[in-house]
Amino acid sequence: QVQLVESGGGLVQPGGSLRLSCEASENIFNFNEMGWYRQVPGKERELVATINVGGTKNFADSVRGRFTLFRDGAKRTVDLAMQNLQPEDTAVYYCNARILRKNFWGEGTLVTVSS
C-alpha cells in the first residue's frame, strides 16, 4: 500500500512563505502524477499543483507565480514551495499520487495564513 507523508504546515503571516514536503513510500516515478490539493471546511478539495512523470507541471490559476514544485527522486519527495501567502490560502493541504485511475492521499497538513 502506498503511503504519503506530508510535513511543513503551520502558521504564517500574510506575505510569508512555507514549504510543504511529501515523502512517498516507494519510487515516485512509479506514479503517473503527483501533486498537492487543498481543502477548506464546507468546500470541495481543489487542485493546487501537479507534476507528471515526464516533469510537466500544472498550477491552479490562484497560485501560479507564487507556488512552485520540486521533485527529488532520490528522496522520494515532492515539495510545494509557497510564497506571498494570503489568508485565502488557508486550508488543509493534501499530497496526492496517482497510478492510472487510482489515487493515493496523505493525511494532510494544515496551513494557516493569519496576522
CORCOR-V386483 format. One record per pair of residues at least 12 apart in sequence whose C-alpha atoms are under 10 Angstrom apart, sorted by the first residue. I is the first residue (numbers start at 1). GAP is how many residues later the second one is. Records with the same first field share a line. If there is no record, write none. Layout:
I->GAP  GAP
//
This chain:
1->24  25  103
2->22  23  24  25  95  101  102  103  104
3->19  20  21  22  23  93  94  101  102  103  104
4->17  18  19  20  21  22  72  73  90  91  92  93  100  101  102  103  104
5->16  17  18  19  20  72  89  90  100  101  102  103  104
6->14  15  16  17  18  71  72  73  87  88  89  99  100  101  102  103  104
7->12  13  14  15  16  72  86  88  101  102  103
8->12  13  14  71  72  101  102  103
9->12  82  83  84  99  100  101  102  103
10->80  99  100  101  102  103
11->79  99  100  101  102  103  104
12->73  74  75  78  99  100  101  102  103
13->71  72  73  74  99  100  101  102
14->69  70  71  72  73  74  75  98  99  100  101
15->67  68  69  70  71  72  98  99  100
16->66  67  68  69  70  97  98
17->49  50  64  65  66  67  68  69  96
18->49  62  63  64  65  66  67  93
19->48  49  50  60  61  62  63  64
20->16  49  58  59  60  61  62  73  74  75  89  91
21->15  48  49  50  56  57  58  59  60  74  88
22->12  13  14  49  53  54  55  56  57  58  72  73  74  75  84  86
23->49  52  53  54  55  56  72  83
24->49  51  52  53  54  71  72  73  82
25->51  52
26->47  49  50  51
27->46  47  48  49  50
28->25  43  44  45  46  47  48  49  50  69  70
29->23  24  25  44  47
30->23  67  68  69
31->21  22  65  66  67  68  69  71  72  73
32->19  20  21  22  65  66  67  68  69  70
33->17  18  19  20  21  22  23  24  63  64  65  66  67  70
34->15  16  17  18  19  23  37  43  44  61  62  63  64  65  69  70  71
35->12  13  14  15  16  17  22  23  24  34  36  43  44  45  59  60  61  62  63  70
36->12  13  14  15  23  33  42  43  44  57  58  59  60  61  69  70  72
37->12  13  23  54  55  56  57  58  59  68  71
38->51  52  53  54  55  56  57  70  71  72  73
39->50  51  52  53  54  55  69  71
40->48  49  50  51  52  53  70
41->50  51
45->46  47  48  49
46->14  47  48
47->12  13  14  46  47  49
48->12  13  14  15  16  19  20  32  45  46  47
49->12  14  15  18  19  20  31  46  47
50->18  19  28  30  45  46  47
51->18  19  20  27  46
52->45  46
55->15  16
57->12  13
62->26  27
63->19  20  21  22  26
65->17  18  19
66->15  16  17  18  19
67->13  14  15  16  17  18
68->12  13  14  15
69->12  13
78->17  18  19
79->16
80->13  15
85->26  27  28  29
86->26  27  28
87->24  25  26  27  28
88->24  25  26
89->22  23  24  25
90->20  21  22  23  24
91->17  18  19  20  21  22
92->15  16  17  18  19  20
93->13  14  15  16  17  18
94->12  13  14  15  16
95->12  13  14
96->12
//
